[in-house]
């Protein structure tokens, strides 16, 4: 099978990759014999891949049906596969962020590899992504790494729910991953406060090759709020870039939902109550709709230590859904005093992890 070198700009959907395409760090981005699609071309451009080898004559490519990935035989197996990928991404992020912390330099190829992995997982996992993330937080990971990965995942999910162009979603995922990078380089002499991390992050990324102005702006402004109550410049409304508005919601959700226990309900209600003040409604509503759909039928622990399942939500009151206990009792938490949601608990997913990730 003969191959030829072709500029990415000249690729046409339907062509066949003749040799594996590697990232600068050696990660396989596209395997040999992969079919070129419009999304493939977009991803290659994002990764600054300018030339690839393709099969010289498409007709000469093996005329065999492409192998279909083996379908997992249970939801637990699907979650195991996701969990392994998620854990690998968190571990890689921790290593890259340790490098930033120690060297005060940004390993752009490695971080783009990680953001590509997150973006690819967002695409491949589909509607169940948020469902998995809700029970998948790694408390043992470095806090900045763990939070950054989760914000990148959630931001990517919001971007797709908003039907943003795929290239914009890719940029959004990278910005979400880097949004708190300034926390890694804040001086330890007490001269800077916590709010200064956005300034330090922007300064760190300002002259780094491969970091776009859109990413830089999202990092700098992700704590700005629509009503002007944010920082560092108290920007308002349309003066805040769209990517920063999205990351603001993803950041607020993860920070509040996972601070002590896994209880996204309180954080969702906070976002719902502030979607016309602090947050952008065009960002909030697709996010709230997606997460609400994921939480229907989810297992929860109540404050009286009974387990239950979410049956129905009031549109805005996320902390007070209608639930069914394992004994079959129907409870409307909006009318019952003294009982609330303690935390989310999905038995099947936890069983998959506790049973071992092979």
C-alpha positions in Angstrom: 0.0 0.0 0.0 1.6 3.2 -1.1 1.3 6.5 0.8 2.0 10.1 0.1 2.5 13.2 2.2 -0.3 15.7 2.0 -0.9 19.1 3.6 -3.7 19.0 6.2 -5.3 21.9 4.3 -5.7 19.7 1.3 -7.3 16.8 3.1 -10.8 15.7 1.9 -13.3 13.6 3.9 -13.1 10.0 2.9 -9.3 9.9 2.5 -7.5 7.2 4.5 -4.6 7.9 6.9 -1.5 6.0 5.7 0.6 6.3 8.8 -0.3 7.0 12.5 -0.4 10.7 13.3 1.5 11.5 16.5 1.4 14.5 18.8 4.7 16.2 19.8 4.8 14.0 22.9 4.3 10.8 21.0 0.6 10.2 21.7 -1.3 8.7 18.8 -3.9 11.2 17.6 -5.0 9.2 14.6 -4.3 5.6 13.8 -3.2 4.1 10.5 -6.2 3.4 8.1 -8.4 5.9 9.9 -10.9 7.5 7.6 -10.6 11.3 7.4 -13.7 13.3 8.4 -14.5 17.0 8.7 -13.9 16.7 12.5 -10.6 14.9 11.8 -9.4 17.9 9.7 -10.4 20.3 12.4 -8.6 18.4 15.1 -5.4 18.2 13.1 -5.5 21.9 12.6 -6.0 22.5 16.3 -2.9 20.4 17.0 -0.8 22.3 14.5 -0.3 19.2 12.4 0.5 20.5 9.0 1.2 17.3 7.0 0.1 13.7 7.2 0.6 10.6 5.2 -2.5 9.3 3.4 -3.1 6.2 1.2 -2.1 7.2 -2.3 -5.1 5.6 -3.9 -8.2 5.3 -1.7 -9.2 2.3 -3.9 -6.0 0.6 -2.9 -6.9 0.7 0.8 -7.9 -2.6 2.3 -11.5 -3.2 1.1 -12.6 -4.6 4.4 -15.2 -3.4 6.9 -13.6 -1.4 9.6 -13.4 -3.1 12.9 -16.2 -2.0 15.3 -15.1 -1.4 18.9 -16.3 -4.0 21.2 -19.5 -2.9 22.9 -19.4 -3.1 26.7 -21.9 -5.6 28.0 -23.1 -3.5 30.9 -23.3 0.0 32.2 -20.7 -0.9 34.8 -18.2 -1.7 32.0 -19.0 1.5 30.2 -18.3 3.4 33.4 -15.1 1.4 34.1 -13.8 2.4 30.6 -14.7 6.1 31.3 -13.1 5.9 34.8 -9.8 4.6 33.5 -9.6 7.4 30.9 -10.6 10.0 33.5 -8.1 8.8 36.0 -5.3 8.8 33.3 -6.2 12.4 32.5 -6.1 13.5 36.1 -2.7 11.8 36.6 -1.3 13.5 33.5 -2.6 16.8 34.6 -1.0 16.4 38.0 2.3 15.8 36.4 2.0 18.7 34.1 0.9 21.1 36.8 3.7 19.9 39.1 6.1 21.0 36.3 4.4 24.4 36.1 4.6 24.7 39.9 8.3 23.8 40.0 9.7 25.3 36.8 7.3 28.3 36.3 7.0 27.2 32.6 4.1 25.9 30.6 4.4 22.5 29.0 2.1 23.3 26.1 2.3 20.0 24.1 1.5 18.0 27.2 -1.4 20.2 28.2 -2.8 20.1 24.7 -2.6 16.4 24.8 -4.6 16.4 28.0 -7.2 18.8 26.6 -7.5 16.7 23.5 -8.2 13.6 25.7 -10.9 15.6 27.5 -12.4 16.9 24.3 -12.4 13.4 22.7 -14.0 11.9 25.8 -16.7 14.6 25.8 -17.5 13.6 22.2 -17.4 9.9 22.7 -19.3 9.7 26.0 -22.2 11.8 24.9 -25.2 12.4 27.2 -24.0 10.2 30.0 -20.9 12.3 30.6 -22.4 14.4 33.3 -23.9 11.4 34.9 -20.4 9.8 35.2 -18.7 13.0 36.4 -21.2 13.4 39.2 -19.8 10.3 40.9 -16.3 10.3 39.6 -14.4 13.1 41.5 -11.0 12.0 42.7 -10.5 13.4 46.2 -6.9 12.0 46.4 -5.7 13.9 43.4 -4.0 17.3 43.7 -6.8 19.8 44.2 -5.9 22.2 41.4 -5.4 19.3 38.9 -8.7 17.6 39.9 -10.7 20.8 39.8 -9.1 21.9 36.5 -9.9 18.6 34.8 -13.5 18.7 36.0 -14.0 22.3 34.9 -12.6 21.4 31.5 -15.0 18.5 31.2 -18.0 20.5 32.3 -17.1 23.4 30.1 -16.8 21.2 27.1 -20.2 19.7 27.9 -21.8 23.1 28.2 -20.2 24.3 24.9 -21.6 21.3 23.1 -25.0 21.8 24.7 -24.9 25.4 23.5 -24.1 24.1 20.0 -20.9 26.1 19.7 -18.6 25.3 16.7 -16.4 22.3 17.5 -13.2 24.4 17.2 -14.6 26.8 19.8 -15.4 23.8 22.1 -11.8 22.6 21.7 -10.5 26.1 22.7 -12.9 26.1 25.6 -11.7 22.8 26.9 -8.1 24.0 26.9 -9.1 27.2 28.6 -11.0 25.3 31.2 -8.0 23.1 31.9 -5.8 26.2 32.3 -8.2 28.5 34.1 -6.6 28.2 37.6 -3.0 27.8 36.4 -2.2 31.0 38.1 -2.6 29.3 41.5 0.5 27.3 40.8 2.7 30.3 40.5 1.3 32.7 43.2 4.2 33.9 45.4 4.3 32.3 48.8 5.6 35.5 50.5 2.0 36.7 51.2 2.3 39.6 48.7 -0.6 38.2 46.6 -4.1 37.2 47.6 -6.2 34.4 46.3 -8.0 36.6 43.8 -4.7 37.5 42.2 -4.4 34.0 40.6 -6.2 35.2 37.5 -3.5 37.9 37.0 -0.7 35.5 37.6 -2.3 33.0 35.2 -2.6 35.5 32.4 1.0 36.7 32.9 2.3 33.2 32.8 0.4 32.4 29.6 0.8 35.8 27.9 3.8 35.1 25.8 3.6 31.3 25.5 3.5 30.0 21.9 0.4 27.9 21.2 -1.8 29.7 23.7 -4.4 31.8 21.8 -5.8 35.1 22.9 -9.2 33.5 23.4 -7.7 31.1 26.0 -5.8 33.9 27.6 -8.9 36.1 28.0 -10.9 33.1 29.4 -8.3 32.5 32.0 -8.1 36.2 33.0 -11.9 36.8 33.1 -13.4 33.5 34.4 -14.2 35.2 37.7 -16.1 38.1 36.1 -19.9 38.1 36.6 -22.6 39.5 34.4 -23.7 42.0 37.0 -20.2 43.5 37.5 -19.6 41.9 40.9 -16.6 39.8 39.8 -12.9 40.4 39.4 -10.3 41.5 38.4 -11.9 44.3 36.3 -15.6 44.1 37.3 -16.6 43.6 33.7 -20.3 43.4 32.9 -22.5 41.6 30.4 -21.3 41.3 26.8 -17.9 42.7 27.8 -17.1 39.3 29.3 -16.0 36.8 26.6 -18.3 33.8 26.0 -15.7 31.3 27.0 -15.1 33.1 30.3 -18.9 33.1 31.0 -19.0 29.3 30.4 -16.0 28.6 32.6 -17.5 30.8 35.4 -20.5 28.5 35.5 -18.5 25.3 35.4 -16.1 26.6 38.0 -18.9 27.6 40.4 -20.7 24.3 40.0 -17.6 22.1 40.7 -16.2 24.3 43.5 -19.5 24.3 45.4 -20.8 20.8 44.6 -17.6 19.0 45.6 -16.3 21.1 48.4 -17.1 18.7 51.2 -19.5 16.0 49.9 -20.8 15.0 46.5 -23.9 17.1 46.5 -24.5 18.8 43.2 -28.1 19.8 44.1 -27.2 22.8 46.2 -24.8 24.1 43.6 -27.3 23.7 40.8 -29.9 25.6 42.8 -27.3 28.4 43.4 -26.7 28.6 39.6 -30.4 28.6 38.9 -31.1 31.4 41.3 -28.3 33.5 39.8 -28.7 32.8 36.1 -30.1 36.4 35.5 -27.6 38.2 37.8 -24.1 36.7 38.2 -24.3 34.2 35.4 -25.2 34.2 31.7 -28.7 32.7 31.1 -27.7 31.4 27.7 -25.0 29.4 29.4 -26.9 28.4 32.5 -30.1 27.0 31.0 -28.5 24.4 28.7 -26.3 23.3 31.6 -29.1 23.1 34.1 -31.3 21.2 31.6 -28.5 18.7 30.9 -27.7 18.0 34.6 -31.3 17.8 35.6 -31.9 15.1 33.0 -28.8 13.2 34.3 -30.0 13.4 37.9 -33.4 11.9 37.2 -33.3 8.3 38.6 -30.0 8.9 40.3 -29.4 7.3 43.7 -29.1 9.6 46.7 -28.5 9.4 50.5 -31.0 11.4 52.6 -30.0 13.1 55.9 -32.0 10.5 57.8 -29.7 7.9 56.2 -32.3 6.4 53.9 -31.4 5.8 50.3 -33.7 7.0 47.6 -34.0 7.7 43.9 -34.8 11.1 42.3 -38.2 11.0 40.5 -39.0 14.6 39.6 -37.6 18.1 39.8 -39.3 21.4 40.3 -37.8 23.5 37.5 -35.8 25.8 39.7 -35.6 24.1 43.2 -32.9 21.5 42.6 -32.5 20.7 46.4 -36.2 19.7 46.8 -37.1 17.0 44.2 -39.7 14.3 44.5 -37.9 11.1 45.6 -38.8 7.4 46.1 -37.0 5.6 48.9 -35.8 2.0 48.5 -38.8 0.9 50.6 -41.1 2.5 48.1 -42.2 5.6 50.0 -42.7 8.8 47.9 -41.4 11.9 49.6 -41.8 15.5 48.3 -38.8 17.2 49.8 -40.3 20.6 49.2 -43.0 19.9 51.7 -41.3 17.7 54.3 -39.3 19.4 57.0 -36.1 17.9 58.5 -35.2 15.7 55.5 -32.9 16.8 52.8 -30.4 15.3 50.3 -27.1 14.4 52.0 -25.2 13.4 48.9 -25.4 11.6 45.6 -24.7 7.9 45.6 -24.9 5.7 42.4 -24.5 2.1 43.5 -23.8 0.7 40.1 -21.0 3.1 39.3 -19.4 2.7 42.8 -19.7 -1.1 42.5 -17.8 -0.8 39.2 -15.0 1.1 40.9 -15.0 -1.0 44.1 -14.9 -4.2 42.0 -11.6 -3.1 40.5 -10.6 -1.3 37.3 -8.7 -3.8 35.3 
